[in-house]
Amino acid sequence: MPSVGTKVVIAGVVLGAVGVGAWQLVPWEGKSRGPIRVGTSDVVSSLDPAGAYDAGSWALFSNVYQSLLTIKPGSATPVPDAASSCQFIGQKLTTYQCELRSDLKFSNGRQITAEDVKHSFDRIKAINSDQGPAPLFNTLESVKAEGRTVTFNLATGDATFPFKIATGAASIVDKDKYPAKALREDAKVDGSGPYKLGAYKAGTRAELEPNESYAGQAKPARTAVTVRYYEGSAQLDKAWNDREIEVAHREMPPAVLAGLNPGLKDTRYEASGGTETRSVVFNVRPGSAAAPVAVRQAVAAALDRPKLASDVFSGTVTPLYSLVPAGVASHSTPFFEMYPSANGSTSKKILKDAGIATPVNLTLGVNVKGANVPEAEEIKRQMEATGLFQVTVKPIEKWADFQKGYAAGEFDAYTIGWIADFPDADNFLAPLVGADSSMNSGFADKHVDELITRTQSYSDRGAAAGDFRELQKLVAQQAPMVPIWQKKDYVMSREAVAGAQNLSDGTGVWRLWELNWL
């Protein structure tokens, strides 16, 4: 899913922890100390699951909604949440069936039915929001509800479907509160997650209270949480230093993350995962300067990833040479094989052979968050240093405006982050370069789509490795996107808070219910 500051972790290993003593394992049992305050610079684009496909929204959805399945911390296998069981019917991987738990209620008190589940999926397809998760369910043909059984009929075999219904996209909503063909717009939530949403002010705060009627895989929430939303990294850093928050997650400034060490007072940190990615996405629609494949290849050849990593991100990111990051099965490095180092001469030859006049004028859209603008300015500097490009950086303040802008093709290229929805190479490819991609870039390729369909047909995911390698190579040749870097997921917390090490493992699930006072 797109990340604002900018969803996958295979092992979920904690790489750094500060000052963790045995006393931390004992939760607070005394008088309530009020809500734990969690700060983030991510944005909630919509409270309606049919209208959001981004990290900030799905982080909140993890807590106020339920999906049929979920992924436990450190695991790569979906397990039942709102469902009591789920399984494929037959060997073709085209029919998937779930039995709904009998003890589920929405936070408004109404019992959850299989019809609610069907409604939740049907409306995603019917609304088909430009900012919604419909591309994730491209193989879903129909949903049937009978008693407490939900049956999903798929157009083609899709071994990844269980992962998809373990995401925020598959959040179950109340059919009486969420319109069938339009997004809900009243800034309210009727879900069945571990928390209930109380007061909410977009871009400012979300007040969460434990949902006493919750039944599912997660632990019952033990304390109230207030999520505070900040405009950017600098504001989040200031809130941390001013002690406005007890937990900070996504996205502190690179210099702050680079300076984390065990000697910091009253500061614990966790660094997990390492598969959040960032790429340049090209608008390949007719009329865009990036429509010719040679222009995109020339950009890929000139991009100096190591310099971006060191100069802009203080070494807190790692150069990336494929859409599938290192640490995810079937990762390969086709961009490195094609363009092993930044080389303006290679770019010049590519453009000359294609008969493209230089300099090529490109507009580069960027959402004003974290280090996004310095990153875009460094990309501009690198491209213009070749003498082959003239780049205009277009900063967009609001995430929603940025989403609408790239969906409408207002930029020749734009930078965006990606946090995989589930731990499989498919999720770094199908939603990004497949048919009706969530990137809204105009890119379509029959061979790419055929390979995606083929990889989804393997129940043994290891057997798909060869097709995944071929797919990554094809993407590098066509270059509808150029990967830049991958990074770890950092959580900072005060010593008075327990459970922060379980808040996030890079899978996009935000486990606020793990937090408690010591």
matplotlib code that plots the C-alpha trace (Angstrom):
import matplotlib.pyplot as plt

x = [0.0, 1.3, 2.9, 2.6, 6.2, 7.1, 3.3, 6.5, 8.5, 9.3, 11.0, 9.9, 13.2, 13.8, 17.1, 17.6, 16.2, 17.3, 17.2, 14.8, 14.8, 12.7, 10.6, 9.2, 7.3, 4.9, 2.0, 0.6, -2.0, -2.7, -4.9, -5.3, -2.7, -4.8, -4.4, -1.0, -0.2, 1.1, 2.5, 2.9, 3.3, 1.2, -2.1, -5.6, -7.0, -10.4, -12.1, -14.0, -12.0, -13.4, -11.8, -8.3, -5.2, -2.4, -0.3, -1.9, -5.4, -4.7, -2.8, -6.0, -8.1, -6.1, -7.5, -11.1, -12.1, -11.7, -10.9, -11.7, -8.0, -5.0, -1.2, 0.3, 3.5, 6.6, 4.5, 4.0, 0.9, -2.7, -4.7, -8.5, -9.7, -13.3, -13.5, -13.4, -11.8, -11.0, -9.9, -9.7, -12.4, -10.9, -7.5, -7.9, -7.6, -10.7, -13.1, -12.2, -14.6, -14.8, -16.9, -17.8, -17.4, -20.8, -19.7, -19.0, -20.6, -20.0, -19.1, -22.7, -24.0, -25.3, -24.3, -22.1, -23.5, -22.1, -24.2, -22.0, -18.9, -20.3, -21.4, -17.9, -16.3, -19.1, -18.9, -15.2, -15.7, -18.8, -17.3, -13.9, -12.3, -9.1, -7.7, -9.3, -8.1, -10.1, -6.8, -5.9, -9.0, -8.5, -9.1, -12.3, -15.4, -18.2, -19.0, -21.8, -23.2, -25.2, -25.9, -22.5, -20.6, -18.9, -17.8, -15.4, -15.4, -12.2, -11.7, -8.4, -6.4, -5.0, -2.9, -2.4, -6.1, -5.9, -3.3, -5.5, -8.4, -6.0, -5.4, -7.1, -8.8, -10.9, -12.2, -15.7, -18.2, -21.9, -24.1, -26.6, -24.1, -21.9, -23.6, -23.3, -22.2, -20.7, -18.1, -19.3, -18.5, -19.5, -16.1, -17.5, -16.6, -18.8, -16.3, -15.5, -11.8, -10.0, -10.8, -13.7, -13.2, -14.2, -13.4, -11.8, -10.4, -8.8, -5.1, -5.0, -6.1, -8.0, -9.2, -9.5, -11.2, -11.0, -13.9, -15.2, -17.2, -14.2, -13.7, -10.9, -7.2, -5.8, -5.3, -8.0, -6.9, -5.8, -5.6, -7.0, -4.8, -4.8, -3.1, -1.8, -1.1, 1.7, 2.4, 5.8, 9.0, 10.2, 6.9, 6.9, 10.4, 9.4, 6.4, 8.8, 11.3, 8.5, 7.0, 3.7, 3.8, 5.0, 5.4, 6.7, 6.2, 6.6, 8.4, 11.1, 13.9, 16.7, 19.3, 17.3, 17.1, 20.7, 21.6, 19.6, 21.9, 21.6, 22.9, 19.8, 17.9, 14.3, 14.3, 13.7, 13.7, 12.9, 14.0, 12.2, 11.6, 13.6, 11.2, 9.5, 10.4, 10.4, 10.3, 9.9, 6.7, 6.3, 3.2, 3.2, 0.0, 0.2, 1.5, 3.6, 7.3, 7.9, 5.7, 8.7, 10.4, 13.8, 13.2, 12.4, 15.4, 17.6, 16.4, 17.1, 20.6, 21.4, 20.0, 22.7, 21.0, 24.0, 24.4, 20.7, 21.0, 24.0, 23.4, 19.6, 18.9, 22.1, 22.5, 19.2, 18.0, 19.6, 19.8, 17.2, 17.4, 14.1, 10.5, 10.7, 13.1, 15.9, 14.5, 11.4, 11.4, 12.1, 14.0, 16.4, 18.4, 17.6, 18.1, 21.6, 22.3, 21.1, 22.6, 25.3, 26.2, 24.9, 26.1, 25.1, 26.8, 24.5, 21.5, 22.8, 23.1, 19.7, 18.1, 20.1, 19.4, 15.7, 15.9, 14.7, 15.8, 17.4, 17.0, 13.9, 11.6, 10.1, 7.8, 8.4, 5.5, 6.3, 4.2, 5.7, 6.5, 9.7, 12.7, 10.6, 11.4, 15.2, 15.1, 13.3, 15.8, 18.7, 17.0, 16.6, 20.3, 21.4, 19.3, 20.2, 23.9, 23.8, 22.8, 20.0, 17.0, 15.4, 13.4, 10.7, 9.9, 6.2, 5.7, 2.2, 1.3, -1.7, -1.6, -5.1, -4.2, -1.1, -3.1, -5.6, -2.8, -0.9, -4.2, -5.1, -1.7, -0.7, 3.0, 5.4, 6.8, 6.3, 8.0, 6.0, 6.7, 5.2, 4.6, 3.4, 0.0, 1.2, 4.5, 4.7, 6.6, 3.2, 2.3, 5.3, 4.3, 0.6, -0.7, 2.1, 2.5, -0.4, -3.7, -5.5, -2.6, -3.0, -0.2, -2.6, 0.4, -1.3, 1.1, -0.3, 1.6, 0.0, 3.1, 3.4, -0.3, 0.2, 3.2, 1.3, -1.6, 0.8, 2.7, -0.7, -1.6, 1.2, 0.0, 3.7, 5.0, 8.6, 7.6, 6.8, 10.4, 11.3, 8.3, 8.9, 12.5, 11.3, 8.6, 11.1, 13.4, 10.6, 9.7, 13.3, 13.2, 10.0, 10.7, 7.2, 8.7, 12.3, 13.0, 15.2, 15.6, 14.3, 14.3, 13.6, 10.6, 11.5, 9.4, 10.5, 9.0, 9.4, 10.4, 7.0, 5.3, 5.3, 4.6, 6.0, 8.3, 5.1, 3.5, 4.7, 6.7, 6.6, 3.5, 1.3, -0.6, -0.6, -1.0, -2.0, -3.6, -0.1, 0.6, 0.2, 1.6, 4.3]
y = [0.0, 3.5, 5.1, 8.8, 9.5, 7.6, -2.9, -6.5, -8.4, -12.0, -12.7, -9.7, -9.7, -7.0, -5.5, -2.9, -2.4, 0.0, -0.5, -3.4, -4.9, -7.6, -5.0, -3.9, -7.1, -6.1, -4.0, -1.1, -2.3, 1.0, 3.9, 4.8, 7.2, 8.3, 7.4, 6.6, 9.2, 7.9, 10.3, 9.8, 11.8, 9.4, 10.5, 8.9, 9.5, 8.0, 6.2, 4.1, 1.0, 1.2, 4.6, 4.1, 2.2, 3.8, 3.1, 5.7, 4.7, 0.9, 1.5, 2.9, 0.2, -2.5, -1.3, -0.3, -2.9, -6.7, -8.8, -12.5, -13.3, -11.6, -12.0, -12.5, -10.7, -12.4, -14.7, -15.0, -17.1, -15.7, -17.0, -16.6, -13.4, -12.7, -16.1, -19.4, -21.1, -20.5, -22.8, -23.2, -25.6, -27.9, -27.8, -24.9, -22.1, -20.4, -20.9, -19.8, -20.3, -18.9, -19.7, -16.6, -16.6, -16.6, -14.2, -11.1, -7.7, -4.2, -1.6, -0.3, -3.6, -5.2, -8.8, -9.3, -11.5, -13.1, -10.5, -7.7, -9.5, -9.8, -6.2, -5.1, -6.7, -5.9, -2.1, -2.0, -3.2, -1.1, 2.1, 1.5, 4.5, 5.9, 5.9, 2.6, -1.0, -2.4, -3.3, -5.7, -7.8, -8.0, -11.8, -11.6, -12.3, -12.6, -13.2, -15.4, -15.3, -18.2, -18.6, -17.9, -19.1, -16.7, -18.0, -16.1, -17.0, -16.0, -15.5, -17.2, -19.3, -17.0, -18.6, -15.1, -14.5, -15.6, -12.9, -10.3, -10.9, -10.5, -6.8, -3.5, -3.7, -6.6, -4.7, -5.7, -2.9, -2.6, -2.9, -0.6, 2.2, 2.0, 2.8, 0.1, 2.5, 5.5, 6.2, 7.0, 10.6, 11.3, 10.7, 7.8, 4.2, 1.1, -1.7, -4.6, -4.2, -4.1, -0.4, 1.9, 5.3, 8.2, 11.8, 12.2, 15.2, 14.6, 15.4, 16.1, 13.2, 9.9, 9.0, 5.2, 3.4, -0.4, -2.3, -4.6, -6.6, -7.5, -11.2, -12.2, -13.1, -9.9, -9.4, -7.3, -3.6, -2.7, 1.1, 4.0, 5.4, 8.9, 9.0, 12.4, 13.3, 15.7, 17.5, 16.1, 14.6, 17.9, 18.3, 14.7, 15.1, 18.3, 16.6, 13.8, 16.2, 18.3, 15.1, 15.5, 11.8, 8.6, 6.6, 7.8, 5.8, 6.9, 9.0, 10.6, 12.6, 10.5, 12.2, 11.3, 7.6, 7.5, 8.9, 6.3, 4.6, 2.8, 5.9, 8.0, 8.9, 7.6, 6.3, 2.9, 2.0, -1.0, -1.4, -4.2, -5.4, -3.7, -4.0, -0.7, 0.6, 3.8, 4.3, 6.8, 6.1, 7.3, 8.5, 6.6, 8.0, 9.5, 13.1, 12.6, 13.2, 9.8, 7.9, 6.8, 3.8, 5.2, 8.2, 5.9, 3.8, 6.8, 8.0, 4.5, 4.6, 8.0, 7.4, 7.3, 5.3, 5.1, 8.9, 9.4, 6.9, 8.6, 12.3, 12.5, 9.6, 9.5, 5.8, 4.8, 3.3, 0.7, 1.1, -1.0, -2.5, -4.3, -3.7, -6.8, -5.9, -7.9, -10.2, -11.2, -14.6, -14.3, -11.0, -10.3, -7.3, -6.6, -2.9, -3.4, -5.9, -3.5, -0.3, -1.3, 2.3, 5.7, 6.5, 9.6, 8.3, 5.2, 7.6, 9.7, 6.6, 5.3, 8.7, 9.1, 5.6, 6.3, 9.7, 11.7, 15.3, 16.6, 18.1, 16.1, 18.3, 16.3, 17.3, 15.4, 15.3, 14.9, 14.9, 17.2, 14.8, 13.8, 13.8, 13.6, 17.0, 16.8, 13.4, 14.9, 17.7, 15.3, 13.3, 16.5, 17.4, 14.0, 14.1, 17.6, 16.9, 14.6, 17.5, 15.4, 16.4, 19.5, 18.6, 20.7, 19.5, 20.0, 19.8, 19.0, 19.7, 17.5, 13.7, 13.6, 16.3, 14.4, 11.2, 12.9, 14.6, 11.4, 9.6, 12.4, 12.3, 15.8, 14.8, 13.1, 11.2, 11.1, 9.5, 7.2, 4.7, 1.2, -1.0, -4.4, -5.6, -9.2, -11.1, -12.3, -11.0, -10.7, -7.7, -5.8, -6.4, -7.0, -3.8, -1.7, -2.8, -5.1, -4.3, -1.4, -0.7, 1.3, 3.6, 5.0, 5.4, 4.3, 1.4, -1.9, -4.9, -8.2, -10.2, -8.7, -9.5, -13.1, -13.6, -12.1, -14.5, -17.4, -16.6, -16.3, -19.9, -21.6, -22.9, -23.7, -20.1, -21.3, -22.8, -19.3, -18.0, -18.4, -16.5, -13.8, -13.4, -13.1, -10.6, -8.4, -8.5, -7.4, -4.5, -3.4, -3.4, -1.5, 0.7, 1.9, 2.4, 2.7, 1.5, 3.7, 2.3, 0.0, 0.7, -0.6, 0.3, 2.3, 2.7, 5.0, 4.9, 6.2, 3.8, 4.1, 2.3, -1.5, -3.3, -0.8, -3.6, -5.3, -2.2, -2.7, -5.4, -3.7, -5.6, -2.5, -3.8, -1.3, -3.2, -0.5, -3.1, -4.3, -0.9, -0.5, 1.6, 0.1]
z = [0.0, -0.6, 2.4, 3.1, 4.2, 2.1, 3.7, 4.4, 7.0, 6.6, 9.9, 12.0, 13.9, 16.4, 15.5, 18.2, 21.7, 24.4, 28.2, 28.3, 31.8, 33.3, 35.2, 31.9, 31.5, 34.4, 33.2, 35.2, 37.6, 39.5, 38.9, 35.2, 33.9, 31.0, 27.3, 25.8, 23.2, 19.9, 17.3, 13.6, 10.4, 8.4, 7.1, 7.3, 3.8, 4.7, 7.6, 5.0, 4.0, 0.5, 0.0, 1.4, 0.3, 2.3, 5.4, 7.6, 7.0, 7.3, 10.5, 12.1, 10.4, 12.2, 15.5, 14.8, 12.2, 11.8, 8.8, 8.4, 8.8, 10.2, 10.5, 13.9, 14.9, 13.4, 11.2, 7.5, 7.6, 7.9, 10.8, 11.7, 13.2, 12.5, 10.9, 12.8, 9.8, 6.1, 3.3, -0.5, -1.9, -4.5, -6.1, -8.6, -6.0, -7.4, -4.5, -1.0, 1.9, 5.4, 8.4, 10.5, 14.2, 16.1, 18.8, 16.7, 17.3, 15.8, 18.3, 18.0, 19.4, 16.2, 15.5, 12.5, 9.7, 6.6, 4.7, 6.2, 5.0, 1.4, 1.5, 2.6, -0.5, -3.0, -2.2, -2.8, -6.3, -6.9, -5.7, -7.3, -5.7, -7.3, -3.8, -2.7, -2.6, -5.6, -7.4, -4.6, -5.4, -9.2, -9.1, -7.0, -9.2, -6.7, -3.0, -1.7, 1.9, 3.2, 6.9, 8.5, 5.5, 3.1, -0.3, -2.6, -6.2, -8.1, -11.8, -11.7, -9.3, -6.6, -3.8, -2.4, -1.7, 2.0, 2.5, 0.8, 3.1, 6.1, 5.2, 6.0, 2.5, 3.8, 6.9, 7.7, 7.9, 9.0, 5.9, 7.5, 8.0, 4.9, 1.5, -1.2, -3.9, -2.1, 0.6, 4.1, 4.8, 8.4, 10.0, 12.1, 12.4, 13.0, 13.2, 15.5, 16.2, 19.6, 19.8, 19.3, 17.7, 19.9, 19.0, 15.7, 13.9, 10.5, 10.5, 14.2, 16.5, 16.9, 20.4, 20.9, 23.7, 24.3, 22.7, 25.4, 22.9, 20.7, 19.9, 17.7, 17.4, 19.0, 22.7, 24.4, 24.5, 28.0, 27.9, 25.9, 23.1, 21.5, 18.1, 17.2, 13.6, 12.6, 9.4, 8.9, 10.5, 12.0, 13.8, 15.0, 16.3, 18.1, 19.7, 20.9, 22.4, 24.0, 25.5, 23.8, 22.9, 24.5, 21.3, 17.9, 14.7, 11.1, 10.3, 12.4, 10.5, 9.1, 11.2, 14.4, 13.3, 12.5, 15.9, 17.9, 20.4, 23.8, 25.7, 25.0, 28.1, 28.5, 25.0, 23.7, 20.0, 17.8, 14.2, 12.5, 9.0, 6.3, 3.3, 3.1, -0.3, -2.3, -6.1, -8.9, -10.7, -14.3, -16.0, -19.3, -20.7, -24.2, -24.0, -20.9, -21.3, -19.6, -22.1, -24.2, -22.6, -23.5, -21.2, -18.3, -19.0, -19.2, -15.7, -14.3, -15.8, -14.2, -10.7, -8.1, -5.3, -2.9, -2.9, -2.1, 0.7, 2.3, 1.6, 2.1, 4.5, 6.6, 5.7, 7.2, 3.9, 1.6, -2.3, -4.0, -7.5, -7.9, -6.9, -4.7, -1.8, -0.3, 2.5, 0.5, -1.3, -5.0, -4.8, -7.6, -8.8, -12.5, -12.3, -11.0, -13.7, -16.4, -14.8, -12.2, -11.5, -12.3, -15.8, -17.7, -20.8, -20.8, -20.5, -23.4, -25.6, -24.7, -25.6, -28.8, -30.1, -29.5, -31.4, -28.4, -28.3, -25.1, -22.6, -21.7, -19.6, -16.7, -13.9, -10.7, -8.1, -4.5, -1.3, 1.3, 4.1, 5.9, 3.6, 0.4, -0.9, -0.2, -2.0, -5.0, -5.1, -5.2, -8.0, -9.9, -9.3, -10.5, -13.6, -14.6, -14.0, -17.0, -19.2, -20.6, -18.3, -17.1, -14.0, -12.3, -8.8, -7.8, -4.0, -2.9, 0.7, 1.3, 0.8, -0.6, -3.2, -4.1, -4.6, -6.8, -8.8, -9.7, -10.4, -12.9, -14.6, -13.5, -13.2, -15.6, -12.6, -8.9, -5.9, -3.5, -0.8, -0.5, 2.5, 1.3, 2.4, 2.9, 2.9, -0.7, -3.8, -5.5, -3.4, -4.6, -8.2, -8.9, -7.3, -8.7, -12.3, -12.9, -14.7, -13.1, -10.9, -7.7, -9.0, -11.7, -14.1, -17.3, -17.6, -19.0, -20.4, -21.5, -20.7, -17.2, -16.5, -17.7, -15.5, -12.5, -13.1, -13.4, -10.1, -8.3, -9.4, -7.4, -4.0, -3.4, -3.4, -3.9, -7.2, -8.5, -8.1, -11.7, -12.9, -10.3, -11.6, -15.2, -14.1, -12.2, -15.3, -17.6, -15.2, -15.3, -19.1, -19.3, -16.3, -15.5, -12.0, -10.8, -7.3, -5.1, -1.6, 1.1, 4.8, 8.3, 10.4, 13.5, 16.7, 19.5, 23.0, 26.5, 29.4, 31.0, 28.1, 27.6, 24.4, 21.9, 20.5, 19.2, 17.8, 14.2, 12.4, 9.0, 7.8, 8.0, 11.1, 13.9, 17.2, 19.5, 21.8, 22.7, 24.4, 28.2, 31.0, 33.2]

ax = plt.figure().add_subplot(projection="3d")
ax.plot(x, y, z, "-o")
ax.set_aspect("equal")
plt.show()
